[in-house]
Amino acid sequence: MSTLRGPLLMVAAMAGFAMQDAIMKDLVTRIPPGMVALWLGIGGALAFSVALWRKGEPLFDRRALRGAALLRNACETGAVITILLSVALVPLSVMSSILQAMPLAVTLGAALFLGEKAGWRRWTAILVGFFGVMLILRPGTTGFDAAALVPLAAVFFLSTRDLATKRLDSGISSLQVSAWGFAAVIPGGLLLLAMRGESLVVPSAGDAALLTLNVVVGMTAYVMLVLSTRTGNIATTTPFRYARLVFSMGLGVVLFGERPDIWTLTGSVVIVGAGLYTLVREIQLGRRPVPTAETPTLP
């Protein structure tokens, strides 16, 4: 049973993140996306601040406004804007499919900007993965929807954030990084409100409960993810992060009546296949995969 704990926790974490996406998609039909971001940022920042206080670690640190930490926090702001816009504008299945390209984007960025070696096999896998993205987007055809470029922008912000994570000062704890990340969501919410010309509203009791549930589900999934990466072998746990795509597509069909077309399904299979191959190559070469949004950096 101990060998199954890591993979089971990873699957549970991915189910949680997919559920969080579905909750946000429901909320933005009645509440400004910027307000959803504000609630998430404030709730998460407060929770991690309490955790920092209990451990005797400082929340406010000048290092948050310098170098890689500043870049990471700025990307958190950009990521929450593009993700919530994606939730509002794009089917859940399409958004989730495109976001699966993020590990490939991180591998590409690590090779281009961090000097990590990538042989012809992984370059081929990266190209194949982004071909899968093109199958979903279908630029230049009647099926092209410009809104689908928004989750692609989210891939850029999330990938850049994770590359910056590798350059963080080793003295910065994971709790501090997490607290700063949620705090960076707050200006993202304010910018979203300004961009869309929307104002804060008083949520109904039901929506207030959903906003709170959104924070709880997201943080619970994050904790399960951390436990998974700590208790399980990375070779056996990381592939299960693609379970998020299955859960997201299922929730999209059941809750929102989505019907992914053959291009979206084919592109998803191509992206996941390329991502899994890249992961296998990293493991064969004895390297730990670059941390992604679904693989947080641990102390």
PECOR-V508875 format. One record per residue. N is the residue number from 0. SS is DSSP state (@ for helix, = for strand, . for the rest). OMEGA is omega in degrees with one decimal (NA if undefined). D_CENTER is the distance of its C-alpha to the mean C-alpha in Angstrom with 2 decimals. Layout:
N&SS&OMEGA&D_CENTER ; N&SS&OMEGA&D_CENTER
//
This chain:
0&.&-178.1&28.64 ; 1&@&180.0&27.22 ; 2&@&179.6&25.92 ; 3&@&-173.0&24.02 ; 4&@&-179.7&22.41 ; 5&@&178.5&19.47 ; 6&@&-180.0&18.59 ; 7&@&177.1&19.28 ; 8&@&178.3&17.04 ; 9&@&178.7&14.15 ; 10&@&178.7&14.99 ; 11&@&178.7&15.36 ; 12&@&179.9&11.97 ; 13&@&175.3&10.42 ; 14&@&178.9&13.05 ; 15&@&179.6&12.10 ; 16&@&177.1&8.50 ; 17&@&178.0&10.30 ; 18&@&177.8&13.00 ; 19&@&177.1&11.10 ; 20&@&-178.8&10.12 ; 21&@&178.4&13.84 ; 22&@&-179.5&15.13 ; 23&@&-179.9&13.66 ; 24&@&176.6&15.08 ; 25&@&-176.8&18.32 ; 26&@&-174.3&18.49 ; 27&.&173.6&18.19 ; 28&.&-177.8&21.28 ; 29&.&-174.2&23.29 ; 30&.&177.8&21.62 ; 31&.&179.0&20.50 ; 32&@&179.4&16.72 ; 33&@&179.0&17.45 ; 34&@&176.1&18.99 ; 35&@&178.7&16.08 ; 36&@&179.9&14.03 ; 37&@&-179.2&17.13 ; 38&@&179.8&17.54 ; 39&@&-178.0&14.06 ; 40&@&-178.9&14.52 ; 41&@&-179.4&18.11 ; 42&@&-179.2&17.69 ; 43&@&-179.9&15.05 ; 44&@&178.7&17.05 ; 45&@&-178.5&20.24 ; 46&@&179.9&19.21 ; 47&@&175.8&18.18 ; 48&@&177.0&21.28 ; 49&@&179.0&23.43 ; 50&@&177.3&22.09 ; 51&@&-179.8&22.92 ; 52&@&-179.9&26.31 ; 53&@&179.4&27.13 ; 54&@&179.3&26.53 ; 55&.&178.5&28.48 ; 56&.&-178.2&25.83 ; 57&.&173.8&25.73 ; 58&.&-177.7&23.00 ; 59&.&-176.0&24.54 ; 60&.&-179.1&24.81 ; 61&@&-179.6&25.79 ; 62&@&178.6&23.52 ; 63&@&-176.2&20.55 ; 64&@&-178.8&22.24 ; 65&.&168.5&23.08 ; 66&@&-174.6&21.92 ; 67&@&-179.8&18.60 ; 68&@&178.5&17.66 ; 69&@&178.3&18.47 ; 70&@&-179.8&16.49 ; 71&@&-178.4&13.36 ; 72&@&177.7&14.00 ; 73&@&178.6&14.84 ; 74&@&174.2&11.59 ; 75&@&179.4&9.87 ; 76&@&178.6&12.47 ; 77&@&-178.1&11.95 ; 78&@&-177.3&8.24 ; 79&@&177.4&9.21 ; 80&@&-176.6&12.22 ; 81&@&179.0&10.95 ; 82&@&-179.0&8.42 ; 83&@&173.2&11.39 ; 84&@&177.1&13.80 ; 85&@&179.3&12.19 ; 86&@&-176.9&12.51 ; 87&@&-169.3&16.02 ; 88&@&-169.1&17.18 ; 89&.&174.2&15.82 ; 90&.&-177.3&16.31 ; 91&@&-178.4&13.53 ; 92&@&179.6&14.50 ; 93&@&179.7&14.38 ; 94&@&-178.0&10.97 ; 95&@&179.8&9.51 ; 96&@&-178.6&11.98 ; 97&@&-180.0&11.16 ; 98&@&178.5&7.43 ; 99&.&177.8&9.14 ; 100&.&-174.8&10.88 ; 101&@&177.8&8.41 ; 102&@&177.4&10.35 ; 103&@&178.5&13.43 ; 104&@&178.1&12.70 ; 105&@&177.9&12.27 ; 106&@&177.5&15.50 ; 107&@&-179.4&17.14 ; 108&@&179.3&16.46 ; 109&@&179.5&17.69 ; 110&@&-176.0&20.78 ; 111&@&-170.6&21.52 ; 112&@&-178.7&20.96 ; 113&.&176.0&21.08 ; 114&.&178.5&23.99 ; 115&.&-176.4&22.58 ; 116&.&175.8&24.71 ; 117&.&-179.6&23.66 ; 118&.&-175.5&26.47 ; 119&@&-179.4&27.31 ; 120&@&-178.2&25.68 ; 121&@&174.1&22.15 ; 122&@&178.2&22.86 ; 123&@&179.2&23.99 ; 124&@&178.7&20.90 ; 125&@&179.7&18.75 ; 126&@&178.6&21.21 ; 127&@&179.3&21.25 ; 128&@&-179.7&17.48 ; 129&@&169.5&17.63 ; 130&@&175.7&20.74 ; 131&@&176.9&18.73 ; 132&@&179.3&16.60 ; 133&@&176.9&20.05 ; 134&@&179.5&21.28 ; 135&@&-176.6&18.75 ; 136&@&-178.1&19.41 ; 137&.&-179.9&23.13 ; 138&.&178.3&24.11 ; 139&.&179.1&27.81 ; 140&.&179.2&28.35 ; 141&.&179.4&29.08 ; 142&.&-177.6&25.84 ; 143&.&176.5&23.78 ; 144&.&-176.6&21.81 ; 145&@&-179.9&20.91 ; 146&@&-179.7&18.25 ; 147&@&175.5&16.21 ; 148&@&-178.5&15.96 ; 149&@&175.8&13.68 ; 150&@&175.2&10.47 ; 151&@&174.8&11.96 ; 152&@&176.9&12.10 ; 153&@&176.9&8.40 ; 154&@&178.5&8.26 ; 155&@&-177.8&10.98 ; 156&@&-178.4&9.69 ; 157&@&-179.8&6.54 ; 158&@&178.2&9.17 ; 159&@&176.9&11.83 ; 160&@&-176.3&10.26 ; 161&@&173.6&10.05 ; 162&@&177.2&13.50 ; 163&@&179.3&14.77 ; 164&@&-179.2&13.87 ; 165&.&-176.8&16.47 ; 166&.&-179.0&19.01 ; 167&.&173.8&18.85 ; 168&.&-177.2&22.23 ; 169&.&179.5&22.75 ; 170&.&178.5&24.34 ; 171&.&-176.9&21.19 ; 172&.&178.3&20.05 ; 173&@&177.8&16.62 ; 174&@&178.0&17.57 ; 175&@&178.8&18.34 ; 176&@&-179.2&15.10 ; 177&@&179.5&13.24 ; 178&@&178.7&15.91 ; 179&@&179.6&15.78 ; 180&@&178.4&12.05 ; 181&@&177.8&12.76 ; 182&@&179.5&16.00 ; 183&@&176.9&14.50 ; 184&@&-176.7&12.91 ; 185&@&176.0&16.61 ; 186&@&175.7&17.90 ; 187&@&176.9&15.09 ; 188&@&179.3&16.49 ; 189&@&177.9&19.97 ; 190&@&177.7&19.38 ; 191&@&178.1&18.07 ; 192&@&-179.0&21.24 ; 193&@&-178.5&23.37 ; 194&@&-176.1&22.03 ; 195&.&179.3&22.69 ; 196&.&-177.0&25.86 ; 197&.&179.8&24.96 ; 198&.&175.5&26.08 ; 199&.&177.9&25.19 ; 200&.&175.3&26.66 ; 201&.&-177.2&27.97 ; 202&.&172.9&25.92 ; 203&.&179.5&27.97 ; 204&@&-179.9&28.12 ; 205&@&-179.7&26.05 ; 206&@&176.0&23.26 ; 207&@&177.6&23.43 ; 208&@&179.1&23.02 ; 209&@&177.5&19.96 ; 210&@&178.7&18.41 ; 211&@&178.0&19.22 ; 212&@&178.5&18.03 ; 213&@&178.9&14.58 ; 214&@&-176.9&14.52 ; 215&@&-179.3&16.21 ; 216&@&-179.3&14.12 ; 217&@&-178.8&10.80 ; 218&@&176.5&12.75 ; 219&@&178.1&14.60 ; 220&@&179.2&11.73 ; 221&@&179.9&10.67 ; 222&@&178.7&14.39 ; 223&@&177.5&14.79 ; 224&@&178.3&12.17 ; 225&@&178.5&14.17 ; 226&@&179.7&17.34 ; 227&@&-177.7&16.45 ; 228&@&179.8&15.94 ; 229&@&-174.0&19.10 ; 230&@&-176.1&21.32 ; 231&.&174.2&20.62 ; 232&.&-174.5&21.32 ; 233&@&-179.8&18.33 ; 234&@&-177.4&20.12 ; 235&@&-177.3&20.30 ; 236&@&-173.3&17.02 ; 237&@&179.9&14.32 ; 238&@&-176.6&15.42 ; 239&@&176.3&14.73 ; 240&@&178.0&10.94 ; 241&@&174.8&11.95 ; 242&@&179.5&13.47 ; 243&@&179.9&10.47 ; 244&@&179.5&11.89 ; 245&@&179.9&15.27 ; 246&@&-178.0&14.52 ; 247&@&179.0&12.85 ; 248&@&179.1&15.85 ; 249&@&178.6&18.21 ; 250&@&178.2&17.22 ; 251&@&179.9&17.43 ; 252&@&-174.0&20.87 ; 253&@&-172.7&22.18 ; 254&@&-172.6&21.08 ; 255&@&176.4&21.00 ; 256&.&179.8&23.43 ; 257&.&176.3&21.27 ; 258&.&-178.9&22.95 ; 259&.&179.6&20.87 ; 260&.&-175.3&23.46 ; 261&@&180.0&24.49 ; 262&@&178.2&22.77 ; 263&@&-179.9&19.30 ; 264&@&179.7&20.11 ; 265&@&178.7&21.65 ; 266&@&178.7&18.90 ; 267&@&179.7&16.37 ; 268&@&-179.8&18.88 ; 269&@&-178.8&19.40 ; 270&@&-179.0&15.78 ; 271&@&178.9&15.35 ; 272&@&178.9&18.81 ; 273&@&179.3&18.29 ; 274&@&179.0&15.19 ; 275&@&178.7&17.28 ; 276&@&178.4&20.21 ; 277&@&177.9&18.51 ; 278&@&179.9&17.51 ; 279&@&179.1&21.14 ; 280&@&177.9&22.53 ; 281&@&-178.3&20.73 ; 282&@&178.6&22.20 ; 283&@&-179.7&25.55 ; 284&.&175.3&25.76 ; 285&.&179.7&25.15 ; 286&.&173.3&22.02 ; 287&.&179.5&18.93 ; 288&.&178.0&15.89 ; 289&.&-180.0&14.08 ; 290&.&177.2&11.43 ; 291&.&179.9&7.80 ; 292&.&179.8&4.61 ; 293&.&176.4&6.20 ; 294&.&-174.8&9.49 ; 295&.&176.4&10.31 ; 296&.&-179.1&13.56 ; 297&.&179.9&16.48 ; 298&.&NA&19.87
//
